[in-house]
Amino acid sequence: MSIFDKLEKNFDVQITNYAKWPIHSEPHFHNGYELYFLFWGSTKYIFEDKTYEINEGDIVWIPPYIDHKTRPNNLERHKRLLFYIMPQFFEDCLKDDKELYDFFHYYRIIRTTPRDVKLFRRFSNLLLEEHFENENNDSMSDTIIRGLFISLLAHLKRIYEQNLEQSNELQPKGEYSTSYTLNMLISYINTNFSSELTLASLAEQVNMNPVYISSLFKKNFGFTFKDYLLKLRIDKATQLLKNTSATVESIAFECGFSSSNHFCKTFKRLVGMSPLMFRNLDKE
């Protein structure tokens, strides 16, 4: 299982150190934000039809549901650091900073200087230390991680803007309207999934045509708005079943289902067992 399957985690870290580059990835996307730092080596990052050379010290920021893949330049040894951030954690951290929130709704290729790398490694080391040493955590660990994460993003934005003039390549800006629209929709759904949310009510809230929203989901994800909402609600329900003693009925309403009967039928169809069986299985 990769860290991208651990839906119950708000924040996770992965470090890879390869003697050789693995076979380059196929186009894919994740349901969370991804922050990639290359310690050494080189590769290409491909977003749709745009290719960027990534070298030692470069940083890549990837929002949810943005198709991307890597293609190695050679088979040399490389090491990378990857932070994975769930949307709810990201939104909670930046809810009071619209400028920073909007900036990181686009994918970013962040070129660095040696001083930038030193600064990034200082903050990432603090995050890694807090993340790994306090996994089973004291009461302040989450607050410290959030503070360090916000500070890191603020420094990355500053680095990006200071070094942008030195770069000849085109950087992603407001022209990526489809990606921005998808992120806006996903953000709204992730925040309001427990409410009575329909395609029509979503369209009204974001002032968009429901047919257009439906086509965006089908074209970019291969599934419908309803499928995404149900999966999100069931994912949340599995977390509550594993981590709380709440009743099935209260979990059903907390996750946006109109009745416990509807919840149980949907859960069994998608998970393959009843909520109580799932809870008991997790305890074995």
C-alpha positions as CSV (number, residue, x, y, z in Angstrom):
1,M,0.0,0.0,0.0
2,S,1.3,3.4,-0.9
3,I,0.9,6.5,1.3
4,F,-1.8,7.7,-1.2
5,D,-4.1,4.9,0.0
6,K,-4.0,5.9,3.6
7,L,-7.0,8.1,3.5
8,E,-7.2,8.4,7.2
9,K,-4.0,10.4,7.4
10,N,-4.0,14.2,7.0
11,F,-0.3,14.4,6.4
12,D,2.3,11.9,5.4
13,V,5.9,11.7,4.2
14,Q,7.8,9.4,1.9
15,I,11.6,9.3,1.2
16,T,12.9,7.2,-1.7
17,N,16.6,6.5,-2.5
18,Y,17.1,4.6,-5.7
19,A,20.3,3.2,-7.1
20,K,18.6,3.5,-10.4
21,W,15.5,5.3,-11.6
22,P,12.5,3.0,-11.7
23,I,10.6,2.7,-14.9
24,H,8.9,6.1,-15.6
25,S,5.3,6.4,-14.3
26,E,2.2,6.4,-16.4
27,P,-0.1,9.5,-16.2
28,H,-1.9,9.4,-12.9
29,F,-3.4,11.7,-10.2
30,H,-3.9,11.7,-6.5
31,N,-6.7,12.8,-4.2
32,G,-4.4,15.0,-2.2
33,Y,-1.7,17.6,-2.6
34,E,1.9,16.4,-3.3
35,L,5.1,18.3,-2.5
36,Y,8.1,16.8,-4.3
37,F,11.8,17.7,-3.6
38,L,14.7,16.2,-5.5
39,F,17.8,15.7,-3.4
40,W,19.9,14.6,-6.4
41,G,19.5,13.2,-9.9
42,S,17.3,14.6,-12.7
43,T,14.1,13.8,-14.4
44,K,11.2,15.3,-16.4
45,Y,7.9,16.1,-14.9
46,I,5.0,16.1,-17.4
47,F,1.7,17.8,-16.8
48,E,-0.7,17.1,-19.7
49,D,1.3,18.3,-22.7
50,K,3.9,20.4,-20.8
51,T,7.3,19.0,-19.9
52,Y,9.6,20.5,-17.2
53,E,13.2,19.5,-16.5
54,I,13.6,18.8,-12.8
55,N,17.1,18.9,-11.4
56,E,18.8,18.6,-8.0
57,G,17.2,21.0,-5.5
58,D,14.0,21.6,-7.6
59,I,10.6,21.4,-5.9
60,V,7.3,20.4,-7.5
61,W,3.9,21.2,-6.1
62,I,1.0,19.2,-7.4
63,P,-2.7,19.8,-6.4
64,P,-5.3,17.0,-6.3
65,Y,-6.6,15.4,-9.5
66,I,-3.9,16.9,-11.8
67,D,-2.6,14.4,-14.3
68,H,1.2,14.0,-14.1
69,K,4.0,11.6,-14.7
70,T,7.8,11.4,-14.5
71,R,10.3,10.4,-17.2
72,P,13.9,9.9,-16.2
73,N,16.7,11.5,-18.2
74,N,19.0,8.6,-17.4
75,L,19.4,5.7,-15.0
76,E,21.5,7.6,-12.5
77,R,21.0,7.3,-8.7
78,H,18.5,9.6,-7.3
79,K,16.9,10.5,-4.0
80,R,13.6,12.4,-3.4
81,L,11.4,13.6,-0.6
82,L,7.7,13.6,-1.0
83,F,5.1,15.1,1.3
84,Y,1.5,14.1,0.8
85,I,-1.3,16.4,2.2
86,M,-5.0,15.6,2.3
87,P,-7.2,18.4,1.0
88,Q,-9.0,18.9,4.3
89,F,-5.7,19.4,6.2
90,F,-4.5,21.9,3.5
91,E,-7.8,23.8,3.6
92,D,-7.8,24.0,7.4
93,C,-4.3,25.3,7.5
94,L,-4.8,28.0,4.9
95,K,-8.4,29.0,5.6
96,D,-7.3,32.4,6.9
97,D,-4.8,33.1,4.1
98,K,-6.6,33.4,0.8
99,E,-3.4,34.6,-1.1
100,L,-1.5,31.5,-0.1
101,Y,-4.5,29.3,-0.6
102,D,-5.1,30.5,-4.1
103,F,-1.4,30.3,-5.1
104,F,-1.2,26.6,-4.3
105,H,-4.3,25.7,-6.3
106,Y,-2.0,25.5,-9.3
107,Y,0.9,23.1,-9.9
108,R,4.2,24.9,-9.4
109,I,7.7,24.2,-10.6
110,I,9.9,25.9,-8.0
111,R,13.5,26.5,-9.0
112,T,15.9,27.0,-6.1
113,T,19.3,28.5,-5.1
114,P,21.7,26.8,-2.6
115,R,20.3,29.2,0.0
116,D,16.7,28.2,-0.9
117,V,17.6,24.5,-0.6
118,K,19.1,25.1,2.8
119,L,16.0,26.8,4.0
120,F,13.7,24.2,2.6
121,R,15.7,21.4,4.2
122,R,15.6,23.2,7.6
123,F,11.8,23.3,7.6
124,S,11.4,19.8,6.1
125,N,13.7,18.3,8.7
126,L,11.6,19.9,11.5
127,L,8.5,18.5,9.9
128,L,10.0,15.1,9.5
129,E,11.2,15.1,13.1
130,E,7.8,16.1,14.5
131,H,6.0,13.7,12.2
132,F,8.0,10.6,12.9
133,E,9.0,11.2,16.6
134,N,5.4,12.1,17.6
135,E,3.4,9.7,15.5
136,N,1.6,8.4,18.6
137,N,1.5,11.9,19.6
138,D,1.3,14.5,22.3
139,S,-1.5,17.1,22.3
140,M,0.6,19.8,20.6
141,S,2.1,17.7,17.7
142,D,-0.7,18.5,15.2
143,T,-0.5,22.2,16.0
144,I,3.3,22.2,15.5
145,I,3.0,20.3,12.2
146,R,0.4,22.8,11.0
147,G,2.5,25.8,11.9
148,L,5.6,24.3,10.2
149,F,3.6,23.4,7.1
150,I,2.2,26.9,6.7
151,S,5.6,28.5,7.2
152,L,7.1,26.1,4.6
153,L,4.4,27.0,2.0
154,A,4.9,30.7,2.7
155,H,8.7,30.3,2.1
156,L,8.0,28.3,-1.1
157,K,5.8,31.1,-2.5
158,R,8.5,33.6,-1.7
159,I,11.2,31.5,-3.4
160,Y,9.0,31.0,-6.4
161,E,8.4,34.7,-6.8
162,Q,12.0,35.8,-6.2
163,N,13.4,33.3,-8.6
164,L,10.7,33.5,-11.3
165,E,12.5,36.3,-13.2
166,Q,15.6,34.2,-13.6
167,S,13.7,31.3,-15.3
168,N,13.0,31.3,-19.0
169,E,10.3,28.7,-18.9
170,L,6.6,29.4,-18.7
171,Q,5.3,28.8,-15.3
172,P,1.7,27.8,-14.7
173,K,-0.6,30.7,-13.9
174,G,-4.3,31.5,-14.3
175,E,-4.6,30.0,-17.8
176,Y,-5.1,26.5,-16.2
177,S,-8.8,27.2,-15.7
178,T,-9.9,23.6,-15.9
179,S,-7.5,22.5,-13.2
180,Y,-8.5,25.4,-11.0
181,T,-12.2,24.7,-11.5
182,L,-11.8,21.0,-10.6
183,N,-9.8,21.9,-7.5
184,M,-12.5,24.4,-6.5
185,L,-15.2,21.8,-7.0
186,I,-13.3,19.1,-5.1
187,S,-12.5,21.5,-2.3
188,Y,-16.2,22.5,-1.9
189,I,-17.4,18.9,-1.9
190,N,-14.7,17.8,0.6
191,T,-15.8,20.5,3.0
192,N,-19.6,20.0,2.6
193,F,-19.9,16.3,1.9
194,S,-22.0,15.7,5.0
195,S,-24.7,18.1,3.9
196,E,-27.5,17.4,1.5
197,L,-25.4,17.8,-1.5
198,T,-26.7,17.2,-5.1
199,L,-25.3,18.1,-8.5
200,A,-27.9,20.9,-8.7
201,S,-27.1,22.4,-5.3
202,L,-23.4,22.2,-6.0
203,A,-23.9,24.0,-9.3
204,E,-25.8,26.7,-7.6
205,Q,-23.2,27.2,-4.9
206,V,-20.3,27.5,-7.3
207,N,-22.4,29.4,-10.0
208,M,-21.7,26.8,-12.7
209,N,-23.8,24.8,-15.1
210,P,-24.6,21.3,-13.7
211,V,-24.2,19.7,-17.1
212,Y,-20.7,21.2,-17.3
213,I,-19.8,20.0,-13.8
214,S,-21.0,16.5,-14.7
215,S,-18.9,16.5,-17.9
216,L,-15.8,17.6,-16.0
217,F,-16.0,14.7,-13.6
218,K,-16.6,12.2,-16.4
219,K,-13.9,13.5,-18.7
220,N,-11.2,14.0,-16.0
221,F,-11.9,11.2,-13.5
222,G,-13.9,8.6,-15.4
223,F,-16.6,8.6,-12.7
224,T,-19.6,10.8,-11.8
225,F,-20.1,13.5,-9.2
226,K,-22.4,11.1,-7.3
227,D,-19.8,8.3,-7.4
228,Y,-17.2,10.7,-5.9
229,L,-19.5,11.9,-3.2
230,L,-20.5,8.4,-2.2
231,K,-16.9,7.2,-2.1
232,L,-15.9,10.3,0.0
233,R,-18.7,9.6,2.5
234,I,-17.9,5.9,2.8
235,D,-14.2,6.7,3.2
236,K,-15.1,9.0,6.1
237,A,-17.4,6.4,7.5
238,T,-14.6,3.8,7.6
239,Q,-12.4,6.2,9.5
240,L,-15.2,6.7,12.1
241,L,-15.9,3.0,12.4
242,K,-12.2,2.3,13.0
243,N,-11.4,5.1,15.3
244,T,-14.5,5.9,17.3
245,S,-17.2,4.1,19.2
246,A,-20.0,6.1,17.6
247,T,-23.1,4.2,16.6
248,V,-23.8,3.2,13.0
249,E,-26.8,5.5,13.0
250,S,-24.8,8.6,14.1
251,I,-22.0,7.8,11.7
252,A,-24.6,7.6,8.9
253,F,-25.9,11.0,9.6
254,E,-22.5,12.5,10.2
255,C,-21.4,11.3,6.7
256,G,-24.4,12.8,4.9
257,F,-26.7,9.8,4.6
258,S,-30.4,10.3,5.0
259,S,-30.9,7.1,7.0
260,S,-28.9,4.4,8.6
261,N,-30.7,1.9,6.3
262,H,-29.5,3.7,3.2
263,F,-26.0,4.0,4.7
264,C,-25.8,0.3,5.5
265,K,-26.9,-0.8,2.0
266,T,-24.5,1.6,0.3
267,F,-21.6,0.6,2.6
268,K,-22.2,-3.1,1.9
269,R,-22.3,-2.5,-1.8
270,L,-19.1,-0.5,-1.9
271,V,-17.1,-2.2,0.8
272,G,-18.4,-5.8,0.5
273,M,-19.6,-6.1,4.1
274,S,-21.8,-4.4,6.7
275,P,-20.5,-1.5,8.8
276,L,-20.6,-3.6,11.9
277,M,-18.7,-6.5,10.2
278,F,-16.1,-3.9,9.1
279,R,-15.7,-2.5,12.6
280,N,-15.3,-6.0,14.1
281,L,-12.9,-7.1,11.4
282,D,-10.7,-4.1,12.1
283,K,-10.5,-5.2,15.8
284,E,-9.4,-8.7,15.1
